[in-house]
Amino acid sequence: MTARHGGFSTACERQACDECSDLRDGHGLRVFALAGFSVGGLNCWENWMPLARCALYAQGIDVHVACWPGNVRNTADITRFIAR
């Protein structure tokens, strides 16, 4: 993720910022080869964005790293959306 994002903006900043609009539709997100797997990930609220996840799936992602300061309920909910 640091290869894609120089730094992380807040959710509100990204929704309002045209320079960050690529994150809404997944444009520019990449997966990386690591030990025979394709690895990629999203940060915090980005995991709830279907087009961002779809952009990673379209690149054949094997391992999705979903990072956020969550709680058990949110983790259980988002896992159902991320798993395919």
ChimeraX attribute file (.defattr): number of C-alpha atoms within 10 A of each C-alpha:
attribute: neighborCount
match mode: 1-to-1
recipient: residues
	/A:1	17
	/A:2	7
	/A:3	10
	/A:4	10
	/A:5	9
	/A:6	8
	/A:7	8
	/A:8	11
	/A:9	12
	/A:10	9
	/A:11	12
	/A:12	8
	/A:13	11
	/A:14	17
	/A:15	14
	/A:16	10
	/A:17	12
	/A:18	10
	/A:19	9
	/A:20	12
	/A:21	13
	/A:22	14
	/A:23	19
	/A:24	15
	/A:25	15
	/A:26	18
	/A:27	13
	/A:28	11
	/A:29	20
	/A:30	17
	/A:31	23
	/A:32	17
	/A:33	11
	/A:34	10
	/A:35	7
	/A:36	8
	/A:37	13
	/A:38	18
	/A:39	20
	/A:40	23
	/A:41	21
	/A:42	20
	/A:43	14
	/A:44	14
	/A:45	14
	/A:46	20
	/A:47	21
	/A:48	16
	/A:49	15
	/A:50	14
	/A:51	16
	/A:52	21
	/A:53	23
	/A:54	15
	/A:55	19
	/A:56	24
	/A:57	18
	/A:58	9
	/A:59	15
	/A:60	14
	/A:61	20
	/A:62	16
	/A:63	16
	/A:64	18
	/A:65	14
	/A:66	18
	/A:67	14
	/A:68	14
	/A:69	9
	/A:70	11
	/A:71	8
	/A:72	7
	/A:73	8
	/A:74	11
	/A:75	14
	/A:76	11
	/A:77	11
	/A:78	13
	/A:79	12
	/A:80	9
	/A:81	13
	/A:82	16
	/A:83	7
	/A:84	6
